[in-house]
């Protein structure tokens, strides 16, 4: 096969193009954590909670829908003023979870409110010794719920379960 000068130029340009593409791919930047979190607000909270646990050498918590329903109901109750801000009814929430999942060996709860995104609320919990302790507990399941109230204030609940 005879390679003409014109064909050599085309082949060189093609090789240059492939090299440039490979270099560009190797230089691609990783998106910020907020882009990695994605999904719903609750999924983002799970992402940042598990990211923190991983940074402390702990395994991830698994999101469980029946626990999340309890957390969401509590957030809605706080947002609508049916209950005060806090942990009122926590024992009942844990009892409901145990009826659905079986034995509950340990449980804890974090609540918060404000005009916060997922990363902001998780960072607030990390900075609070009691909330931080809950996040670092030997739990394996989590339920997360968030609800908006008056003034566009969001109420957040995390329920931690070890079964």
Rosetta silent file (secondary structure, phi, psi, omega in degrees, C-alpha in Angstrom):
SEQUENCE: XXXXXXXXXXXXXXXXXXXXXXXXXXXXXXXXXXXXXXXXXXXXXXXXXXXXXXXXXXXXXXXXXXXXXXXXXXXXXXXXXXXXXXXXXXXXXXXXXXXXXXXXXXXXXXXXXXXXXXXXXXXXXXXXXXXXXXXXXXXXXXXXXXXXXXXXXXXXXXXXXXX
SCORE:     score description
SCORE:     0.000 S_00000001
   1 L     0.000  129.424 -178.874    0.000    0.000    0.000 S_00000001
   2 L   -96.195  130.087  179.016    1.391    3.327   -1.031 S_00000001
   3 L  -105.153  117.833  179.843    0.831    6.262    1.344 S_00000001
   4 L   -79.521  165.411  178.682    0.680    9.583   -0.422 S_00000001
   5 H   -60.536  -40.585 -179.720    1.731   12.853    1.198 S_00000001
   6 H   -64.355  -42.010 -179.994   -1.908   13.912    1.422 S_00000001
   7 H   -66.149  -37.416  177.241   -2.854   10.635    3.124 S_00000001
   8 H   -60.455  -42.282  179.913    0.058   11.065    5.605 S_00000001
   9 H   -63.075  -44.276  179.318   -1.275   14.489    6.575 S_00000001
  10 H   -62.280  -44.455  179.806   -4.776   13.088    7.126 S_00000001
  11 H   -64.251  -41.249  177.508   -3.393   10.248    9.259 S_00000001
  12 H   -63.774  -42.518  177.983   -1.252   12.654   11.295 S_00000001
  13 H   -63.224  -41.749  179.118   -4.230   14.956   11.873 S_00000001
  14 H   -63.542  -43.582  177.875   -6.360   11.986   12.920 S_00000001
  15 H   -63.243  -40.910  177.685   -3.645   10.776   15.336 S_00000001
  16 H   -62.226  -43.910  179.491   -3.341   14.307   16.744 S_00000001
  17 H   -59.768  -46.251  179.409   -7.112   14.478   17.200 S_00000001
  18 H   -63.103  -40.430  178.476   -7.159   11.148   19.089 S_00000001
  19 H   -64.199  -41.973  179.405   -4.266   12.263   21.312 S_00000001
  20 H   -63.910  -40.556  178.535   -6.017   15.541   22.081 S_00000001
  21 H   -63.864  -43.466  179.480   -9.231   13.702   22.976 S_00000001
  22 H   -63.310  -41.686  178.814   -7.367   11.327   25.295 S_00000001
  23 H   -63.835  -44.242 -179.409   -5.608   14.260   26.978 S_00000001
  24 H   -62.303  -40.301  179.509   -8.880   16.156   27.435 S_00000001
  25 H   -65.833  -37.955 -179.553  -10.546   13.122   29.004 S_00000001
  26 H   -71.402  -19.657 -178.540   -7.651   12.659   31.418 S_00000001
  27 L   -95.895   -0.505 -177.815   -7.955   16.334   32.424 S_00000001
  28 L   -60.009  139.993 -179.577  -11.710   16.197   33.098 S_00000001
  29 L   -91.399  153.376  177.419  -12.599   17.534   36.518 S_00000001
  30 L   -82.013  134.458 -179.787  -14.731   15.729   39.069 S_00000001
  31 L   -65.110  155.182  179.079  -18.045   17.496   39.677 S_00000001
  32 L   -62.497  160.702 -177.766  -18.592   19.078   43.093 S_00000001
  33 H   -54.737  -36.252 -178.579  -20.206   16.971   45.826 S_00000001
  34 H   -61.492  -32.495  177.767  -23.558   18.686   45.370 S_00000001
  35 H   -72.128  -34.022  178.768  -23.673   17.340   41.819 S_00000001
  36 H   -69.997  -33.392 -175.371  -22.856   13.850   43.090 S_00000001
  37 H   -63.482  -49.062  176.849  -25.589   14.002   45.733 S_00000001
  38 L    46.436 -173.799  173.952  -28.389   14.445   43.185 S_00000001
  39 L    69.708 -161.533 -179.079  -31.906   13.147   43.695 S_00000001
  40 L   -71.890  168.400  176.782  -34.479   14.277   46.217 S_00000001
  41 H   -57.736  -41.802  179.738  -33.676   16.363   49.266 S_00000001
  42 H   -64.444  -41.493  177.673  -33.883   13.204   51.381 S_00000001
  43 H   -65.014  -35.482  177.341  -31.478   11.343   49.071 S_00000001
  44 H   -67.477  -40.852  177.512  -29.070   14.275   49.267 S_00000001
  45 H   -62.282  -42.219  176.369  -29.239   14.230   53.076 S_00000001
  46 H   -59.220  -45.310  179.954  -28.492   10.493   52.980 S_00000001
  47 H   -56.783  -50.495 -177.045  -25.535   11.157   50.673 S_00000001
  48 H   -70.287  -33.274  176.420  -23.994   13.776   52.987 S_00000001
  49 H   -64.645  -47.212  179.900  -24.716   11.715   56.107 S_00000001
  50 H   -69.392  -32.266  175.737  -23.007    8.654   54.617 S_00000001
  51 H   -62.198  -42.924  177.799  -20.146   10.771   53.305 S_00000001
  52 H   -64.766  -45.997  178.997  -19.547   11.992   56.869 S_00000001
  53 H   -58.831  -42.605  179.240  -19.796    8.469   58.289 S_00000001
  54 H   -61.498  -40.323 -179.995  -17.298    7.225   55.695 S_00000001
  55 H   -63.877  -18.989  179.575  -14.873   10.016   56.646 S_00000001
  56 L  -103.758   11.221  176.722  -15.025    8.652   60.188 S_00000001
  57 L    81.224   17.632 -178.656  -14.397    5.049   59.123 S_00000001
  58 L  -105.874  155.713  177.629  -18.032    3.900   59.405 S_00000001
  59 L   -76.507  164.995 -178.534  -20.203    2.033   56.951 S_00000001
  60 L   -75.618  153.322  172.099  -23.157    3.598   55.162 S_00000001
  61 L   -88.704  145.132  177.625  -26.699    3.678   56.478 S_00000001
  62 E   -97.953  129.606  177.216  -29.400    2.150   54.294 S_00000001
  63 E   -72.112  129.189 -177.294  -32.472    4.276   53.605 S_00000001
  64 L  -122.138  126.185 -171.376  -35.602    2.374   54.654 S_00000001
  65 H   -63.468  -38.396 -178.644  -38.997    3.509   53.369 S_00000001
  66 H   -69.432  -32.107  176.223  -41.070    2.674   56.466 S_00000001
  67 H   -72.106  -39.516  178.210  -38.657    4.634   58.672 S_00000001
  68 H   -62.764  -35.831  177.236  -38.706    7.509   56.173 S_00000001
  69 H   -61.997  -41.525  177.621  -42.524    7.598   56.367 S_00000001
  70 H   -63.642  -44.025  179.647  -42.269    8.064   60.134 S_00000001
  71 H   -63.397  -43.049  179.781  -39.625   10.783   59.702 S_00000001
  72 H   -64.672  -43.924  178.579  -41.702   12.557   57.047 S_00000001
  73 H   -59.034  -41.172  178.911  -44.859   12.438   59.167 S_00000001
  74 H   -65.823  -42.365  178.030  -42.945   13.999   62.070 S_00000001
  75 H   -62.120  -41.896  177.888  -41.502   16.727   59.824 S_00000001
  76 H   -63.044  -42.341  179.177  -44.997   17.465   58.465 S_00000001
  77 H   -61.822  -41.190  177.555  -46.418   17.628   62.006 S_00000001
  78 H   -68.069  -42.653 -177.962  -43.746   20.130   63.035 S_00000001
  79 H   -64.118  -34.931 -178.464  -44.155   22.148   59.819 S_00000001
  80 L   -92.226    0.920  178.283  -47.938   22.362   60.252 S_00000001
  81 L    78.376    9.566  178.300  -47.779   23.135   63.974 S_00000001
  82 L   -70.441  -24.281  174.070  -49.516   19.879   65.013 S_00000001
  83 L  -140.789  154.943  177.772  -46.543   19.234   67.287 S_00000001
  84 L   -72.649  166.078  176.535  -43.818   21.477   68.589 S_00000001
  85 L   -68.111  127.463  178.661  -40.305   21.408   67.259 S_00000001
  86 L   146.816 -151.554 -170.887  -38.482   18.538   68.927 S_00000001
  87 L  -110.274   17.680  178.705  -38.762   14.849   69.606 S_00000001
  88 L   -54.332  129.995  179.324  -42.359   14.577   70.803 S_00000001
  89 L    84.877    8.277 -177.937  -43.730   11.175   69.808 S_00000001
  90 H   -58.461  -45.014 -179.226  -40.305    9.611   69.205 S_00000001
  91 H   -60.599  -37.558  177.771  -41.159    6.453   71.162 S_00000001
  92 H   -65.601  -40.259  178.114  -44.312    6.021   69.064 S_00000001
  93 H   -61.324  -44.085  179.554  -42.302    6.378   65.834 S_00000001
  94 H   -65.580  -39.005  177.814  -39.881    3.693   67.006 S_00000001
  95 H   -61.876  -43.278  177.266  -42.813    1.464   68.028 S_00000001
  96 H   -60.813  -41.552  179.449  -44.341    1.829   64.534 S_00000001
  97 H   -63.762  -44.099 -178.242  -40.987    0.928   62.979 S_00000001
  98 H   -64.904  -31.094  176.889  -40.609   -2.161   65.186 S_00000001
  99 H   -68.187  -27.844 -179.546  -44.077   -3.367   64.142 S_00000001
 100 H   -90.939  -37.511 -172.885  -42.967   -3.186   60.493 S_00000001
 101 H  -107.718   -9.414 -175.160  -39.332   -4.305   60.724 S_00000001
 102 L    95.327 -159.786 -175.139  -39.212   -6.428   63.846 S_00000001
 103 L   -52.472  133.554  173.559  -36.916   -5.971   66.813 S_00000001
 104 L  -111.990  113.618 -177.875  -35.276   -2.548   67.175 S_00000001
 105 L   -79.124  -31.881 -179.357  -32.061   -2.816   69.193 S_00000001
 106 E  -158.448  152.868  179.735  -31.369    0.939   69.253 S_00000001
 107 E  -151.326  151.925  176.588  -32.851    4.153   67.888 S_00000001
 108 E  -152.994  166.772 -176.982  -32.051    7.850   67.765 S_00000001
 109 E  -146.729  139.296  170.736  -33.428   10.942   66.066 S_00000001
 110 E  -117.282  138.063  172.547  -32.128   14.241   64.721 S_00000001
 111 E  -130.578  155.591  177.610  -34.394   17.183   63.926 S_00000001
 112 E  -160.233  165.943  172.630  -33.662   20.609   62.496 S_00000001
 113 E  -151.678  158.132  177.761  -35.407   23.470   60.740 S_00000001
 114 E   146.818 -179.485  174.629  -34.483   26.453   58.637 S_00000001
 115 L   -89.238   74.583 -173.350  -33.864   27.639   55.100 S_00000001
 116 L  -122.173  150.182  169.197  -31.228   24.980   54.548 S_00000001
 117 L   -93.597 -179.821 -176.113  -30.181   22.691   51.739 S_00000001
 118 H   -59.107  -47.422 -178.859  -29.142   19.077   52.353 S_00000001
 119 H   -64.000  -38.564 -179.769  -25.473   19.849   52.877 S_00000001
 120 H   -64.503  -44.159 -179.590  -26.308   22.736   55.211 S_00000001
 121 H   -68.693  -40.069  178.730  -28.564   20.709   57.501 S_00000001
 122 H   -65.588  -41.456  177.556  -26.091   17.800   57.662 S_00000001
 123 H   -62.312  -37.410  176.183  -23.227   20.196   58.440 S_00000001
 124 H   -62.270  -43.542  177.945  -25.340   21.710   61.236 S_00000001
 125 H   -65.068  -38.344  179.810  -25.916   18.261   62.729 S_00000001
 126 H   -62.523  -36.483 -177.056  -22.214   17.440   62.438 S_00000001
 127 H   -78.033  -12.634 -179.983  -21.330   20.582   64.436 S_00000001
 128 L   -97.916  120.164 -174.637  -23.772   19.684   67.240 S_00000001
 129 H   -53.131  -45.276 -179.102  -22.292   17.097   69.650 S_00000001
 130 H   -66.587  -44.105  178.905  -25.559   15.227   70.301 S_00000001
 131 H   -66.405  -39.875  178.545  -26.615   15.122   66.655 S_00000001
 132 H   -60.673  -43.540  178.844  -23.091   14.145   65.617 S_00000001
 133 H   -59.159  -41.351  177.488  -23.141   11.273   68.119 S_00000001
 134 H   -63.014  -43.031 -178.625  -26.380   10.006   66.556 S_00000001
 135 H   -64.917  -27.259 -177.660  -24.892   10.194   63.066 S_00000001
 136 L   -99.236    6.615 -178.689  -21.862    8.187   64.215 S_00000001
 137 L   -68.956  169.780 -177.401  -23.869    5.582   66.152 S_00000001
 138 L   -86.310   51.715  179.025  -23.830    1.883   65.380 S_00000001
 139 L   -93.887  158.074  177.018  -27.028    2.067   63.343 S_00000001
 140 L  -121.014  -16.126 -178.879  -27.596    0.326   60.028 S_00000001
 141 E  -124.224  155.188  177.694  -30.872    1.895   58.854 S_00000001
 142 E  -145.672  147.819  169.479  -32.106    5.451   58.471 S_00000001
 143 E  -123.882  140.653 -176.503  -35.314    7.209   57.605 S_00000001
 144 E  -133.494  134.222  176.444  -35.301   10.812   56.415 S_00000001
 145 E  -141.811  143.040  178.221  -38.177   13.236   55.976 S_00000001
 146 E  -137.779  138.515  179.835  -38.387   16.935   55.146 S_00000001
 147 E  -143.584  141.436  178.901  -41.467   19.165   54.977 S_00000001
 148 E   -88.786  140.021  177.812  -41.998   22.867   54.301 S_00000001
 149 L  -119.399 -160.099  179.509  -43.946   24.995   56.717 S_00000001
 150 H   -58.466  145.572  179.135  -44.914   28.645   57.035 S_00000001
 151 H    68.325   18.487  179.193  -42.440   31.132   55.637 S_00000001
 152 H    62.323   24.321  177.158  -40.941   28.413   53.444 S_00000001
 153 L   -80.468  132.309  178.862  -39.093   27.028   56.480 S_00000001
 154 E   -98.257  136.202  175.451  -38.138   23.365   56.059 S_00000001
 155 E  -106.946  132.508 -174.229  -38.372   20.915   58.952 S_00000001
 156 E  -119.485  142.456  174.065  -36.019   17.931   58.819 S_00000001
 157 E  -138.300  132.774  169.003  -36.079   14.587   60.634 S_00000001
 158 E  -118.048  130.057  173.792  -33.591   11.723   60.621 S_00000001
 159 E  -117.552  122.761 -179.123  -34.503    8.505   62.443 S_00000001
 160 E  -102.214  135.363 -178.134  -31.647    6.062   63.034 S_00000001
 161 E  -133.048  138.314  167.914  -32.368    2.380   63.669 S_00000001
 162 E  -116.881  120.968  179.498  -30.247   -0.615   64.575 S_00000001
 163 L  -114.767    0.000    0.000  -32.102   -3.872   64.075 S_00000001
